Amino acid sequence: MKLSKFLFIALAMSFLFVRCEKNTPQEEAQVVTIDTDNDLLDEYELPVFPSEVLHVIHREYVIMNPNLVTKSDLILDTGYVKHVESRLITMFPNDAFVGLIAYSDSVMADILASAPTYIDTLEFVESDTIPSFGMEAKILALDSTESIAWNEFETLAQGFNLGTPATLEDILDASTSAKTSGVLGWMVAHPVIVTGGAATIWMSFRIWQSGWRARNQSTGFYPNMSSGDTKRDACRHIIWQMLTRRYCGKATAWIVGWGKEEIGSSNTCAAKNMDYHNNLIGRSTKYSDFRDWWGTHAWEWRTWCTNVHSYIENANSPIFVDGDWTSWNSTTFTLSVIKDCDDIEDDRKNNFNKKKYIYLKP
């Protein structure tokens, strides 16, 4: 792949990064970005991997190369690409390959070129500095438990330079790894991303963090409700996409949302379309209401999550598709899809109000 195409995808994604400072809509910079209300990604095959794995791999290289300061340095560093691909091949031999990032970047460049464009607004364009713990702690307003998560990942990343590289099992199940303290044994949030070059990989912690918060917040709001295809599930997807857009940009949230459904092969067509619909609400159609520029500061993410919960509880908001897409049996607690998948997709795209969330189970 030519360097120019690599820079194209990196710079295109960079337009969507945000800084964690209070701002008002009038102060936002206008930029051209892609219309994320489409299914272009379904037409392509792109590799996806757990975001926490990509974060650890990314930090391995940064720790070994302390003279690298900016994301631009990473983009131009061929050793970084080789390291990421080599580590992914070790962990995912059936999915990763040499030239993986070049392939992903090329496909994403085609997608961005094909997608409709419009004028969007962002709060701030972020600096080019590779994020450190201090930067992310400020940008994400990390609490003490979330700071532990960064440090556990950092311990795993430091092992590579010491000759004890983290395995896939070390990263995905820290509770059983002898390389960590084990205090995060309950850490099982695995949102995934497309490996679209350095401009995507460095955001992996933010993507993981958004998914982590979404799961915890939705569980707190609905502790006695099933997590699958219910209002709690809708709440989780909306919070996840809202936070991912806040910290990574709308296009990245779109790509991540697609990746999550891509690996969720056990999902029925109804569940997948429910998630696609609710993802759009979180990152786009209701995002400004949840983010509430006028009423909140840039670190008040819990308030934004509460805004999502209030929206979920609004009787005028939901679309319950029982009897249309699906049939819910309250006696056996089973769900059957009763509508053709093409018709379900058509409903989502053309017939359903994009400001009302969807759920399948009561």
Number of C-alpha atoms within 10 A of each C-alpha: 11 8 10 9 16 24 19 16 23 22 14 17 23 20 18 26 22 19 19 19 12 13 17 12 13 9 11 14 12 13 13 13 21 21 17 21 19 14 13 13 18 11 8 12 10 20 19 22 20 21 27 25 27 26 23 27 29 24 22 25 21 19 15 14 11 8 9 16 15 13 19 17 16 21 19 14 13 10 12 21 21 15 15 24 21 18 20 22 16 13 16 14 11 9 13 20 15 14 13 23 23 19 19 21 25 19 18 27 19 14 16 19 11 11 17 13 13 11 10 15 15 21 24 19 15 14 13 12 13 16 18 11 13 10 13 16 16 13 18 21 16 18 9 9 11 17 15 15 18 19 14 20 23 19 18 23 26 21 14 19 12 9 8 12 17 23 16 16 13 18 24 18 16 23 18 15 17 9 17 19 14 15 13 17 14 10 15 13 19 18 24 27 29 24 25 27 26 26 23 19 22 21 23 25 22 21 30 24 26 24 25 19 20 25 21 13 21 26 18 11 15 16 12 9 14 14 17 13 20 20 25 27 26 29 30 30 27 32 33 31 31 32 30 28 25 26 23 26 23 28 22 27 27 26 18 23 24 24 22 21 18 19 14 12 10 10 14 13 18 25 22 21 21 25 26 25 26 28 28 26 24 31 30 23 15 18 21 15 15 25 23 16 15 12 9 15 16 19 16 13 20 11 16 22 25 16 17 25 23 12 19 20 13 11 8 10 14 18 16 18 16 18 13 13 20 19 17 17 12 10 6 7 9 10 15 15 19 14 15 12 15 10 11 21 18 13 15 18 17 9 10 14 15 18 17 19 26 29 24 26 22 14
